[in-house]
Amino acid sequence: LHESFTLPANIDGNINTTSSDTNNGDISEGARAAVADWTLQLKFWGKSRFDEEAFNFLLDDIGYTRSRDGLFDDLLEDMVHADPNFDVSLRSISVDNLLQMYASEPYRIPDQAVFNNGEALMSFVEAIFRKADVTEDNVLDYDEVTQILRRLYGAEPTQKVIEEAFKALDLNGDGEVDFDEFKSFMLKANVNDVSDLSIPSVFNEAIISPSHSTDLEFVYELEKYCKAHRGVNHHLLRNLASEAFGKKKTADLLLRFLSAYSKFNSNFISNINALLETLDNLDHIEVLRENLEEEMGQYSETTLVEGEKLGIKRESIEGIPHRQLFIELVDLLETKLARSYSKFIPDYICEKLTHAIEESTKHGKLGLLAILYFGSELVVPQIYSYILDGLRLSMGLTNDEAKFFLLHIDMDKDHANALREIIVANCRTKAERLVLVKCTRLILDARVSFYDSLLKYGSEMSEPV
């Protein structure tokens, strides 16, 4: 939190200095630089003072998920100690107040501090350690760690919490916490586990930060990124859709494509079930269960009637899981082309896509949402439209024969809209947004690798024995 304290001055961006701070030699250039940064942030929020609303913007920005009760009051109390002229009744902090705070402990920023490069954080960590070390023996014992936890929790921590915290801090197990151990723990605690993420340049701070963009704005930008990605508009897909390889080769490539595709799309249902286990919102759970029912072949009467209008026989889809419809389609293509590739698909084709899904699921709910929404339901209607066009042109499939794709192109749009509500409810913090971007890019890049590898495999054009 301290490292993030990089605030604003007056609303036009110039730091005002009163006579009291001008004569105060304790206010360093590092402190003034920090306040200059805060000036820009306050200006973005449309505020001239740092109030409780802005404080919560800041906590949102750094992904703070614990209880916020009393935190702003604690900050105001610190201000009272830092600046004797501070008027706590205003319940907001001016830029001049901040200058005074940065000249006091534990917020002091030394002259040599370069803000945002970690020195300010290191100074703060050392200040916490020295304040806790009441015996001044350069180590923290059990009671001193307990005092830190009391201040952190604002109440008496449980014995279990104290024991777990002390164990985490005491890295060498000698019963004491020296400064190196304390520093190591604090630095790890302040590192965002996705901070080293290489994200697309379009996702700048204005989009990633919840204090700069709304949840809907973030989701819209990520959707726009997905729809423009090569994983959705790869030249292989466009060439298959236009029969650019010629009728025979296009048909052969489509069979190879679907034979390889079947190796990883079988996990769709299990991913939905895994996501269901992470949700506690009853409306979201109900929406996903409805999607799951359709995946298992349980359709509304309206859907069945609309299908019949397209030439899809009711008995050919009712009660039949989508996975089975896909298998039947591949069997049909194998019969038409008198060949099968199911046992001849090289591992390298699906390797990166399988890895991307495995890595994303490690992020729990957010990773699963990225897989199911941004990596599937949102983009599949476009991808499947390309494949459907190719099948019609190269093999003359009827709507009933191509029902798997027709159903998905129509239903996945509805599924995507339902999943979107869940996404919007789960991108409230910067950390959540970064995970969604990371997993989405991983999956879409892996789709590109899948298409590239399939082209390589297709260039081998020999038919299986």
Secondary structure, DSSP 8 states (H G I E B T S, - for coil): -TTT-----STTS-----HHHHT-TT--HHHHHHHHHHHHHHHHHT-SSEEHHHHHHHHHHTT--S--TTHHHHHHHHHHHH-TT--GGG-EE-HHHHHHHTTSTTT---TT--TTTTHHHHHHHHHHHHHH-TT-SSEE-HHHHHHHHHHHHTS---HHHHHHHHHHH-TT-SS-EEHHHHHHHHHHHTS-TTTT----TT--HHHH-TTTS-HHHHHHHHHHHHHHSHHHH-HHHHHHHTTTT-HHHHHHHHHHHHHHHTTTGGGHHHHHHHHHHH---HHHHHHHHHHHHHHTT---HHHHHHHHHTT--GGGTTT--HHHHHHHHHHHHHHHHT---TT---HHHHHHHHHHHHHHHTTTHHHHHIIIIIIIITTHHHHHHHHHHHHHHHH---TTTTHHHHHHHHHHHHHHHHHHHHHHTT--SHHHHHHHHHHHHHHHHHHHHHHHHHHHHHTT-----
